[in-house]
Amino acid sequence: MLAPMPASLLLPLLLLCRISFGQYSSDQCSWKGSGLTHEGHARDVEQVYLRCSQGSLEWLYPTGAIIVNLRPNTASPAAARLSVCIKPSAESSGTNVYLDRNGKLRLLLRDQDQAQGKVQCFSIQEGALFIEAVPHMDISRRITAFQYELVSDRLGPEAHSVGAPCQPCSDTEMLLAVCTNDFVARGSIKMVELEEEHSSVTVELRRLYRQKTQVFLSGGVRVRRWTGHIKMPLQCGVKSGEGEFLFTGTVRFGEAWMGCAPRYKDFLRLYGEAQQQGTNPCHMDTD
């Protein structure tokens, strides 16, 4: 018969099992954990490390707290200029979310506000996420879940809190956008709708150079037209009008957000000048 394991050895083993659970439920892009592993350790704080440009977190039956460290998977000076955007799911609840910078907490998202699904963004230099469970008698119905993305300070749904998105792009930014943005398209503005926190621009495209995900839908095999919606901050005051534009921008949480959008004739002039000088960062078919 085996002798019982001494309590002095049992506790480190239990802690090791609990830490391993966190590791095995993470692929460095996404993390899924359960507060049930904290049962009896309600004051424990677990460290979670996510190192991708986008992913998700799901914390079932939250108890205690976790610290989520969001970092790019490569070290570069540009990483310091990134912002983090998180979008809670419609069923998310059970915790308060704070920004933790050197032990100082700033409330980012309250428990009761998470179900609204509003995107929250902050500079990556503002610290990690401290997610603290709100005490409840019944935790079985509570799940904290959100998607996250690392974005350029200029781009993204809430990146306008960091930079000046309504300011026209410089020539250099415009040429670079064609090479690096999630979508590049040529077309016209058909309608502008004012929503609660942003404008939704309905566009019709006659040329689609690139789209990271299918945010613009084709009119059919024989119809070389695409339609879709591009979001912009309300303060930009965009209006529908005549003329053709080159639309560039980023896709965040499945939605297109406007970046640079010069009139197409102005872009052609700029592109032609850069081509003559040999300063184009990439080639684009303008025929």
N, C-alpha and C positions, 0 to 999 in steps of 0.2 A: 504493500500500500504506500502511495506517495505521501510524503509529509507536506502539510500546507505551506504555501509560500509566505515568507515573512512580509508584514505590512510595509517594511522599509524598502522592499524590492518591488512590491506590487504597485505602489503609487507611481514611480518612474515609468513602469511598463504601461500603465494606463495613459499617462501623459504622452508617451511615445506613440501609442495607438491613435490617440486623438489628433496629434500633429500629422501622423501619416495619412489620416482620413482627409485632411485638408490638402495634402500634396497630391493624393491620388485622384481627387475630384477637380484638379486644375490642370489645364493644358497650356498655361501661361497666357492664353488669350481669354479664357472663360473660367469661372469658378462656380462650383455648386457645393454648398455645405448645409449642415443641419445643426440647429441649436440643441438638438437632443444630445449631441456629443458634449455639450456644455452642462448637461444636467448634473446638479451637484457642484458645478463650478461656475455659478452665475456671474462671478466677478472676473472670470478669465477674459483676456483679450487676445484674439488670434490674429496673426499677421498674414495677409494675403498679398501675393505679388502677381500683377498682371503686366505683361511686357509686350503687348501687341498694339497695333494702331486702332484696333476695334475688337470688341468682344462683349461678353455679358457676365452678369453676376446673379446668382439665385441663392438666397439664404432662407431655407425652410425653418419654420418654427423658431424664430430668432430669440435667443436669450443671451445675456451678457453683451459683448461688443466685439467687433472685428475692425481692424485697420487695413484699408485697401490701398496699396501702393501702386499707382499707375505710372508706368515708365516706358519710354520707347525702347525697342530691342537693340538700338545702336546708339552709341554715344557720339554726339556731334554738337557744335555750337548752336546749330539751328534748333536742337531739342529744347533749349531754354526758352524759345519763343513760341512753343506749342501751347495750345489750350486743350483742356479736357471738357468734353460735353457728355452729360449723362441724361438718359431718357427713361424715367420709371415706367413700368408696365401699368396697365389700368387696374391690375389686381394687387399692386404693391402696397404693403402696409406693415405695421408692427415695429417700425424703427424711426428714429430721428437721424438725419444725415448731417454731419458736420465736416468742415474743413479743419484739419489738424496741422498746424504749423508750429513745430517746436513746442508742442504741449499746449498751445493756445487754440481754443476751439471757436469757430464761427459757424453759426447755424446756416445750413444751405437748404435743407428740405425737411419740413415737418412731416410727421406721420400722416396726418389727415390731408396733406396736400399732394401726396405721391400719386394717388389715383387719377389726378388730373392729367398726368402724363406730360407735363411741361418740361421742355429741355432746359437744363441748367448747365452753364459753362463757367469755367474759371481757369486762370493761368496755371500751368503745371508747376510753377514755382510757388504757388500758394499752399502747397502741402499735400498730404494724403487725405483720404476719406476716412473719417471715424464714424462708424455706423453702430449706433447704440440701440439695443432693444428697449421698447417701451413696456413696462411691466403690465401684464394682463393675466387674468385668471385662466383664460383658455387661449393657449398659443397655437392650437391645432389648425386654426383657420387663417393663420397669418404667414405671409411669404413676402419677403423683400426681394424685388427683382428689377434690374435695369440693364439697359444696353449702354455701352460707352464708346466713344471715339476720340482719338487725338486729332486735332485739327490745327491748321495754320491760323495764326492770330487774325488774319484778314478775312478768312472764310468761315462759313458755318452759321447755323441758326442763331447763335447767341454771341458769336465772335465780335459782333458790333459793339459789345460792351468793352472790348479790348482795344479795337482800332477805330478806323473811320471808313465804314463800308460804302458810304454814299459819295465819298470823294472819288473823282474820276481816276482811273488807272493811269499810271505813267506809261510812256512808250515801252519801256523795258518790261514792266509788269504785263502789258498787253501781249507782247510777243511771247513772253514766257508762259502765259496762261494757255495759249494755243498748244503748247507742248506738254503741259503738266496737269491741267485741270481734268476733272472727272467727265465733263462733257464739253463739246465744242460743236456749235451748230449755227447755221445761217437761216434767218427767217424774219418774221414780222410779229408785232404785238397785236393781238386781236381784242383782248379785254383785260382790264385790271379790276380785281375785286378786293375791297378792304375787309380784312378779317380782324379778329380781336387783337392780335399781336403782330401781324405782318400783312403785307400785300401779296396776293396771288396773281401772277401774271400768266395769262393764257397765251401761248405762242403757237404759231403755225410755221413749220420748218420746211424749207425746200431742199436743204442739204444737211445731212447729219454726218459730221466727220468722226465723232467718237462719243460713246456714252458708256460709262463704267457699269451701270446697271440699267435696266429697261425702264427709264422714267418717261421716255417719249415713245408713243405708240404709232405704228405705221398705219396709213390709210388703206393699205392693201398692196399686193404684189405689183399691180399695174399702176398704182398711184404713188408717185415719188413725193409723198408728203408725210410729215409726222406732226403730231400735236402733243401738247403736254402743258404742265404748269411749273412755273419757276417762282420760288418765294423770295421776297425781299423785305427788309425792315420797313416799317410804316413810315419812319422819318425820311426815307429817301424820296417819297412823293412821286413815284413813277406814274406815268400816264400813258394811255394808248395813243398811238399816232401813226402817221404815214412813215414809210421808209423801211429799209432793210437793215438788220442788225447782225452782228456776230455775237452770239450768246456763249459765254463760257462760265463755268462755275463748278461747284462741288456738290456731291450727293451725300446727304447726312440723314441717317436713319430712314433711307428709302425715299427722301424728298430732295428735289433739285433746288439749290440755292444759288442766286446770281453772284457772279464774280465780276469780271470785266465785260461790258456790253457796248462796244463802240458801234457807231454806224458802219456798215460794211464798206462803204466807199472810203471812209477815213482809215479803216484797217488796211484796205488794199494799198492806199498811198504809203502808209507806214511800212507795210511788208515789202513793197517794191523798193523803197529807199534802203531798208536793211539788207535786202538781197543784193543790191548794187554794192553796198559797203562790206558785204560778207559777214554781217553781224547777226544774222538770223540764228537763234538757238536750235531751230529744227525746220524741216521742210513741210509746207502745206500746199495741197493742190488747190489753187484759186481759180481754176478754169470753170 
